[in-house]
Amino acid sequence: MQILKGGVTKAKGFKANGLNCGIKRSGKPDLALIYSEKPAFAAGVFTKNSIKAAPLLVTKKHLKNNRAQAIIVNSGNANCFTGSFGLIYAERTANIIADLLKLKTCDVLVASTGIIGKPLPFKKIAKATDSLVSGLKVKNGHQAAKAILTTDKITKEIAVQININGKKVTIGACAKGSGMIAPNMATMLAFITTDAAISPLMLKAALNEASDMSFNCITVDGCMSTNDMVILTANSMAGNKTITTKNKNYQIFLEALQYVCLDLAKKIVLDGEGATKFVEVNVSGVKTEKKAKQIALTIANSNLVKTAAYGSNPNWGRVAAAVGSLGFNITEKDLKIHFSSFDKKAISIFVELSQGSQTATVYTSDLSVGYININSKYN
């Protein structure tokens, strides 16, 4: 696998654009479009929050045919808790893009991120769509990556290339997220493109596996958002033999996709609101993988553990208390805890039990004064 410079437009046939349509008063980019020149298969994973934003509902409906050729994303407004007009505006946004690109409306996906409960300024979005479409270029992938940001400090992009049946296959991606980050999606959006030829069933399987090893293993503040989604589109332009089973070629593709997703997930944690430390929690010696992950997440979401990390204080008692809070049958004899240096920016916490052979790793950030400042003023 080769790491490439670039992002969501690195795979063959993909273009993008990003601009400011007036949602953000700062003048920063707030509207993005990602487009495949050829029809593409698509798969998605979504927040498990029971309150789901309008664009997410529209996108889930449009993905029923396992296809997508364009994704339009706005930042600065979540279009959530906006009633029937929220759904109407999300669908109309897809309609406008479909008309401009001569696509079926169901082949356009919609995403939003930002403040909940404020009406979507649809007229501003509609007015900007001509420029958004006319500016679609391979070189504008970075503009799209900037336009999806909210409280993020940095863009999050990656591209890799692999060889399948003698054909070069590329995966490119961009993501946003820095707060309200919890497993089963968070306030994060990720858009992944590939020119691989792969069936819809295998595409969906690969995305689910890769997400479980990455996006569902991160937490910044334990809060689950209403808008989160990860979309993977594949337009088959690499020309490889189509992947239809979980064979060797599927494994090559999956490993590359996992690398991309984990890279983005780690970048989201590193850019966590107010974050000064990157914390890796490793749990081993547990009966089931599910329990191991539950223990790791409980440690990672503990405000006491996170503030200890911020203060460079290796307080193992807080880790022990977090493990014990789950009510599992764990005694002092079962538990070993050790740390890497808490004085460094990257911290590792190791928790070893003596109850089985399963392991789990979760990534989080510390909890600082900066986080409180950002979120007390957000909206």
Steps between C-alpha positions, in 0.01 A plus 500: 500500500626845406402817685416778255471875531140606463154414617150440377576567130809282474311198364426501126190682387431704814474878516403736782449861596450712809391861550325740736128541439435721802406253772815589692523871574877459521518462124666160532398225256172335600374310194670202335426269210664167416424349158583185306510531122372143469214331688621354829393249758470644850469392862455690823512468877307740720456626853296279733351806667120466487478871407617509140548814293301555180795454258587170662143373450506608135840340441393169654197499270710580192749225585236227475611436142867474614600777261618861520677730259507827696509613862415856604603607850439819693667604826390755757142370518400144594149517346388299802185554708375716213166321442346428162682792336833340590410189300361708213817709480729196516307336215493823298875537540543152348252592222694812400833317482341213309360744241831681458697177463227320300463225759210328670416667832549167679863498383574819697575470872468785750691572822500786749697589810480791742251654740184303580155662499557789261313508166720408205570812288395311188489806273869564564585143410280503188653827381853354526440170320583627149844617615543184706442277198693711248801493733520121518865409446745232606720768658211628716486198729674702771238774466229244569694373802510856639132566432375215723677624815334652806708534819783304338838666498639298208380319190512121505598334173676185383551292186657159443568276203502120480543238229214264417543259207774719358278810508572807711208562733475827693304593811467867594314664785424807708332536837395749764452468873639636825222499760195287587712203401382162626485148355224400260579819318554836656482861385703391209458468130728292280487466124707226340541448127658217307540398137493133600259262326314338787145373543252691721489211747879489542520881511253507788679216680838672468366832628335336801820311589721805452267726703489256790882509517524879475212747525326282757817488711534872566350727762574860593220583740263201494224707335320352199390729219191508279667548162790261475566292197776330307442455127711279272457522122665276240486576126693197361729720285820323614403208276586221742305173500186573700522391863189293569612275788719528810802372312864611496419814300229592750753471782745726314225757450376466859846552652546818298153623593566426868822699479316797348219489757734462797719785376198729478368382838832577669514842334154574639614411852820704464283795396259449791357822640754639744711183474863513608562123528428194284408203718501134393322256732597133461305228679597131493418172673120526474249224421335676206601772258175685580588516872857602423375790289246596767777518762726703269223747420408542867860592577524729197176681590588549866531872573732412789735306272486768231575785739786298648642470150466876455688557825772245410397308812524118463226433754440127460231507769270684259548227240425229756186685609381528138548125445318418822207728417376252241403247765684214335641232728850648513717495813833660585674171420358506146617852418835642391540861386803673353566815298740655257639838602222751578737787423481438125229606254419135416404285800434126516298333777523122535244301696562126534242260640533126554158386380551416133689570179302781333635854454381846400657837425323836523630849425409818683634841603544675832242737648629853530382850588497563127219247450283682753569838340410375151179323597370760744497752217398274207185620315 
